[in-house]
Amino acid sequence: MSILDVGCGPGSISVDLAKLVPKGRVVGIEYTPEPLKAARAFATQQGVTNAEFHVGDIHALDFPDDTFDIVHAHQVLQHVADPIQALREMRRVAKPGGIVAARESAVPTWYPESPGLQAYWDLQMRMARLKGSNPHPGKYIHTWAQEAGFERSQITCSAGSWCFSTPEERAYWGGSMEERTLSSAFATIALERNLATEEELKELAKAWRDWIRDDNGWFSFLHGEIICRV
C-alpha cells in the first residue's frame, strides 16, 4: 500500500497513516521545507520508519503517473491558487482503482458572538482572496473533482465536523489561533500587505484568549469530504 499525503504540514496525519499500513509506504509533501523538519522528528518520536517527507508542488507533482494507491489532502485545497489543477495532479499519480480523498472546511460557527473573532475570519477571507484561494471550499470540492476529470459516479460525498467546547479543547483551538494571529505566515502576510496593524493583530489574539476563558465558549467547523475512485 502506497499513500501520498499532499500538504502534510508537520506530519501528524502522515504518521497516523503510516501506522495503519506498517508494511506500506507513506510520502508526505509540503511546498516549503520548514514544516518537514518537524514532520521527520515526529515520525522518529512515534517510531515510524515507513514515512518520508519531501518538498513538492501540488500543481505539478514530481511523481510518475499511477504511482500511489491513495492520494490524500486535508485542508489543503483551500490554500492553493488552482485547486482543480491540484486535483487533476492527484488523480494523475493515483493508480487505476485507487482513491483520491480530500477534506475541506465549509462553515465555521462559534459562541458567544464576538466582534474580534468575526474580524479574524474577515481578515482571513481578505487574505485568501488576495491569493486567489477560497478559505472554506468544502461545499465545492465535489464539483472541482468533476472539473479535474472524475465522473460524478466516481465521487462519494460526505461531511464531518470539529467541535471545541471543553476547557482543554478551547485551550487547544483558541491557543493555536492566537499563535497563528501573532507569530505565523498569517501574521507576516497581514502586516506586509497592510491588511492589519500589529495592534489590530494583538486585539484579534485577545479575542481568542477571551473566548478560551469563557466557560460557554463553543466553536465548530462543518467540513466537506470526497472520496474519488480512479
C-alpha positions in Angstrom: 0.0 0.0 0.0 1.4 3.4 -1.0 -0.1 6.7 0.2 0.7 10.3 -0.8 -0.3 12.9 1.8 -0.3 16.2 0.0 0.2 19.3 2.1 1.4 17.2 5.1 2.5 20.1 7.3 4.1 18.8 10.5 3.2 15.2 9.6 0.6 14.3 12.2 -1.8 12.7 9.6 1.0 11.2 7.6 2.4 9.5 10.6 -1.1 8.2 11.6 -1.5 6.8 8.0 1.9 5.2 8.2 0.9 3.4 11.4 -2.2 2.0 9.6 0.0 0.5 6.8 3.1 -0.7 8.7 4.2 -2.7 5.6 3.4 0.1 3.2 4.9 3.4 2.2 3.7 6.9 3.1 5.1 10.0 1.4 4.2 13.5 2.7 4.9 16.6 0.7 4.8 20.3 1.6 5.5 23.3 -0.6 8.1 24.7 1.9 10.8 22.9 3.8 10.1 24.4 7.2 7.4 22.0 8.4 9.2 18.9 7.2 11.8 19.0 9.9 9.0 18.8 12.5 7.4 16.0 10.4 10.5 13.9 10.4 11.1 14.5 14.1 7.5 13.5 14.9 7.9 10.3 12.8 11.0 9.4 14.7 9.4 10.1 18.0 6.5 7.9 17.1 8.8 5.1 16.0 7.5 5.3 12.4 10.0 4.2 9.8 7.8 3.9 6.7 7.0 7.6 6.2 9.2 10.0 4.2 8.8 13.8 3.7 9.8 16.0 0.7 9.2 19.4 -0.7 6.7 19.3 -3.6 4.2 21.4 -5.6 0.6 20.1 -5.6 0.1 21.8 -9.0 3.0 19.7 -10.6 3.6 16.6 -8.5 7.1 15.1 -9.0 5.8 11.5 -9.4 5.1 9.3 -12.4 1.5 8.5 -13.4 -0.2 5.7 -11.5 2.2 5.7 -8.5 0.0 5.7 -5.4 -2.9 3.6 -4.1 -4.3 6.5 -2.1 -3.7 10.3 -2.6 -4.9 12.4 0.3 -5.2 16.1 1.0 -6.6 17.5 4.3 -7.4 21.2 4.5 -5.1 21.9 1.6 -7.2 22.8 -1.5 -8.4 26.0 0.3 -4.8 27.3 0.3 -3.8 26.7 -3.4 -4.3 29.0 -6.3 -5.7 26.3 -8.7 -7.5 23.6 -6.7 -8.8 22.0 -9.9 -5.2 21.5 -11.3 -4.2 20.2 -7.9 -7.0 17.6 -8.0 -6.0 16.8 -11.6 -2.5 16.1 -10.5 -3.7 14.0 -7.5 -5.8 12.0 -10.0 -2.8 11.5 -12.3 -0.5 10.0 -9.7 -3.2 7.7 -8.3 -3.2 4.1 -9.6 -6.2 2.8 -11.6 -8.7 1.6 -9.0 -7.1 3.8 -6.3 -8.5 6.6 -4.3 -8.2 10.4 -4.2 -9.5 11.8 -1.0 -9.9 15.4 0.3 -11.5 17.2 3.2 -12.0 20.9 3.3 -13.7 23.3 5.8 -17.1 24.7 4.7 -18.7 26.7 7.5 -17.2 28.0 10.8 -19.5 29.0 13.7 -19.0 29.9 17.3 -20.4 31.2 20.6 -20.5 33.7 22.1 -20.8 36.3 19.3 -17.5 38.1 19.2 -16.6 41.1 17.0 -13.0 40.1 17.5 -13.5 36.5 16.2 -15.6 37.9 13.3 -12.8 40.3 12.5 -10.3 37.4 12.5 -12.3 35.4 9.9 -13.0 38.6 7.8 -9.2 39.1 7.7 -8.7 35.5 6.7 -11.2 35.9 3.8 -9.4 39.1 2.6 -6.1 37.3 2.6 -7.4 34.3 0.8 -8.9 36.5 -2.0 -5.6 38.2 -2.4 -4.0 34.8 -3.0 -6.8 33.8 -5.3 -7.9 31.0 -3.0 -11.0 30.1 -1.1 -10.7 29.5 2.7 -13.9 27.5 3.1 -14.4 25.4 -0.1 -15.9 22.3 1.4 -19.2 22.6 -0.4 -17.5 22.9 -3.8 -14.9 20.2 -3.8 -17.1 17.5 -5.5 -17.6 19.9 -8.4 -13.9 20.7 -8.5 -13.2 16.9 -8.7 -15.5 16.7 -11.7 -13.7 19.5 -13.4 -10.5 17.7 -12.7 -11.7 14.7 -14.7 -13.7 12.5 -12.3 -17.2 11.3 -13.3 -19.9 12.2 -10.7 -20.5 8.4 -10.2 -16.9 8.1 -9.1 -17.3 10.6 -6.3 -18.7 9.8 -2.8 -19.5 12.9 -0.8 -19.8 13.2 3.0 -19.4 15.7 5.8 -17.6 15.8 9.1 -17.3 18.3 11.9 -15.0 19.6 14.6 -16.3 20.9 17.9 -14.2 22.6 20.6 -16.1 23.3 23.9 -14.3 21.7 26.9 -11.7 23.8 28.6 -9.0 21.6 27.1 -10.5 21.8 23.6 -10.8 25.6 23.9 -7.2 25.9 25.1 -6.0 23.9 22.1 -8.0 25.5 19.4 -8.0 29.1 20.8 -4.3 28.8 21.6 -3.4 27.7 18.1 -5.5 30.5 16.6 -3.9 33.1 18.9 -0.4 31.8 18.0 -1.3 31.9 14.3 -2.6 35.5 14.7 0.7 36.7 16.3 3.6 34.6 15.0 3.0 32.8 11.7 2.9 33.4 8.0 -0.6 34.6 8.5 0.6 37.4 10.7 3.6 38.2 8.4 1.4 38.5 5.3 -1.2 40.5 7.0 1.4 43.1 8.1 3.4 43.1 4.8 0.3 43.7 2.7 -1.1 46.3 5.1 -4.2 44.2 5.9 -3.8 44.7 9.6 -1.5 46.6 12.0 0.4 45.0 14.9 -2.1 46.5 17.3 -5.0 45.1 15.4 -3.5 41.6 15.4 -3.0 41.9 19.1 -6.7 42.7 19.5 -7.6 39.6 17.5 -5.3 37.5 19.6 -7.0 38.9 22.7 -10.4 37.9 21.3 -9.2 34.3 21.1 -7.9 34.5 24.7 -11.3 35.9 25.9 -13.1 33.0 24.1 -10.8 30.4 25.7 -11.7 31.8 29.2 -15.5 31.8 28.5 -17.0 28.6 30.1 -19.7 28.8 27.5 -17.3 29.2 24.6 -18.0 26.8 21.7 -16.5 26.6 18.2 -17.4 24.3 15.4 -16.5 23.6 11.8 -18.5 21.8 9.1 -16.3 20.1 6.5 -17.0 18.8 3.1 -15.4 15.4 2.2 -14.9 13.5 -1.0 -13.6 10.0 -1.9 -13.0 9.7 -5.6 -12.4 6.3 -7.3 -9.9 6.4 -10.1 
